[in-house]
Amino acid sequence: MYTDPGRYSCELSTETCWISVVYLTDLTTPVTISVDGTVIGTPTPGTGCWCTPETAWIPPKGGRYTLTATQGSQTATKTVTIGDYNGLQGIVQRYLGIDTGSGS
């Protein structure tokens, strides 16, 4: 599982984060993606291709979040630290270009 390494995605609150799941062995069964136990999407891998199931998530505030992807008996987790878009971390990153978040 990985998160989109876009400019601010998965690093600052209120910015769209694309959560993608890779290395699947079953390309027909939906993947349940959740954040801190709350399901945010159930994308289905593309049939007949190695397409990556993904779903968008907008972190509501800065903090640590646990991302979980489940497909059948397989589970992957990842913890990300999201900065506050309007906090010092967000200002430093947006205006000075210094990467301060955990991102992908």
Kinemage of the C-alpha trace (Angstrom):
@kinemage 1
@onewidth
@group {chain A} dominant
@subgroup {mainchain}
@vectorlist {calphas} color= white
{ca met a 1} P 0.000 0.000 0.000
{ca tyr a 2} L 1.291 3.447 -0.730
{ca thr a 3} L 0.068 7.011 -0.708
{ca asp a 4} L 0.363 9.411 -3.612
{ca pro a 5} L 3.582 11.409 -3.262
{ca gly a 6} L 2.002 14.519 -4.790
{ca arg a 7} L 3.165 17.934 -3.693
{ca tyr a 8} L 1.157 18.092 -0.457
{ca ser a 9} L -1.000 14.976 -0.637
{ca cys a 10} L -0.855 12.837 2.469
{ca glu a 11} L 1.275 15.440 4.170
{ca leu a 12} L -1.049 18.338 5.007
{ca ser a 13} L -4.628 18.398 6.281
{ca thr a 14} L -7.444 19.442 3.932
{ca glu a 15} L -5.424 18.261 0.893
{ca thr a 16} L -6.594 15.257 -1.144
{ca cys a 17} L -4.648 12.077 -0.428
{ca trp a 18} L -4.839 9.144 -2.851
{ca ile a 19} L -4.413 5.825 -1.077
{ca ser a 20} L -3.404 3.055 -3.468
{ca val a 21} L -2.994 -0.658 -2.881
{ca val a 22} L -0.357 -2.663 -4.761
{ca tyr a 23} L 0.937 -6.253 -4.920
{ca leu a 24} L -2.488 -7.861 -4.970
{ca thr a 25} L -2.836 -11.514 -5.942
{ca asp a 26} L -6.623 -11.299 -6.457
{ca leu a 27} L -7.601 -8.827 -9.145
{ca thr a 28} L -11.346 -9.413 -8.914
{ca thr a 29} L -12.214 -8.889 -5.239
{ca pro a 30} L -12.747 -5.352 -3.862
{ca val a 31} L -10.251 -3.963 -1.373
{ca thr a 32} L -11.559 -2.288 1.776
{ca ile a 33} L -9.565 0.822 2.647
{ca ser a 34} L -10.035 2.395 6.059
{ca val a 35} L -8.544 5.189 8.131
{ca asp a 36} L -8.426 4.623 11.883
{ca gly a 37} L -11.054 1.895 11.514
{ca thr a 38} L -13.506 3.918 9.410
{ca val a 39} L -14.049 2.571 5.889
{ca ile a 40} L -13.451 5.266 3.284
{ca gly a 41} L -13.648 3.159 0.114
{ca thr a 42} L -13.926 -0.282 -1.443
{ca pro a 43} L -12.305 -0.049 -4.871
{ca thr a 44} L -12.080 -3.078 -7.151
{ca pro a 45} L -8.838 -3.802 -9.005
{ca gly a 46} L -9.113 -3.612 -12.776
{ca thr a 47} L -9.925 -6.936 -14.402
{ca gly a 48} L -7.543 -8.138 -17.059
{ca cys a 49} L -4.858 -5.642 -16.093
{ca trp a 50} L -2.551 -4.774 -13.243
{ca cys a 51} L -4.587 -1.713 -12.335
{ca thr a 52} L -4.145 -0.254 -8.871
{ca pro a 53} L -7.254 0.135 -6.710
{ca glu a 54} L -7.256 3.500 -4.986
{ca thr a 55} L -9.511 5.829 -3.088
{ca ala a 56} L -9.314 9.496 -2.143
{ca trp a 57} L -9.214 10.740 1.439
{ca ile a 58} L -8.980 14.275 2.780
{ca pro a 59} L -7.420 14.367 6.258
{ca pro a 60} L -9.615 16.690 8.347
{ca lys a 61} L -6.804 17.832 10.670
{ca gly a 62} L -3.160 17.220 11.422
{ca gly a 63} L -2.143 14.135 13.391
{ca arg a 64} L -1.229 10.461 13.071
{ca tyr a 65} L -3.537 8.162 11.126
{ca thr a 66} L -3.477 4.428 10.505
{ca leu a 67} L -4.379 3.407 6.961
{ca thr a 68} L -5.554 -0.179 6.483
{ca ala a 69} L -6.230 -2.137 3.299
{ca thr a 70} L -8.019 -5.491 3.544
{ca gln a 71} L -8.778 -8.011 0.829
{ca gly a 72} L -9.985 -11.393 1.997
{ca ser a 73} L -7.518 -12.602 4.631
{ca gln a 74} L -4.771 -10.168 3.562
{ca thr a 75} L -4.277 -6.927 5.466
{ca ala a 76} L -1.721 -4.145 5.097
{ca thr a 77} L -1.347 -1.154 7.394
{ca lys a 78} L 0.587 2.057 7.245
{ca thr a 79} L 0.809 4.951 9.674
{ca val a 80} L 1.118 8.459 8.275
{ca thr a 81} L 1.666 11.746 10.038
{ca ile a 82} L -0.343 14.599 8.578
{ca gly a 83} L 0.624 18.200 9.243
{ca asp a 84} L -1.841 21.004 9.860
{ca tyr a 85} L -2.232 22.936 6.596
{ca asn a 86} L -2.480 26.255 8.471
{ca gly a 87} L 0.027 25.363 11.192
{ca leu a 88} L 3.742 26.081 11.255
{ca gln a 89} L 4.533 22.807 9.469
{ca gly a 90} L 2.136 23.644 6.635
{ca ile a 91} L 3.400 27.197 6.270
{ca val a 92} L 7.033 26.064 6.184
{ca gln a 93} L 6.263 23.408 3.615
{ca arg a 94} L 4.052 25.533 1.369
{ca tyr a 95} L 6.091 28.727 1.375
{ca leu a 96} L 9.652 27.517 1.883
{ca gly a 97} L 9.344 24.210 0.052
{ca ile a 98} L 10.722 22.194 2.963
{ca asp a 99} L 9.177 18.723 3.108
{ca thr a 100} L 8.057 18.110 6.685
{ca gly a 101} L 5.356 15.400 6.416
{ca ser a 102} L 5.582 11.619 6.333
{ca gly a 103} L 3.915 11.342 2.926
{ca ser a 104} L 4.293 8.031 1.181
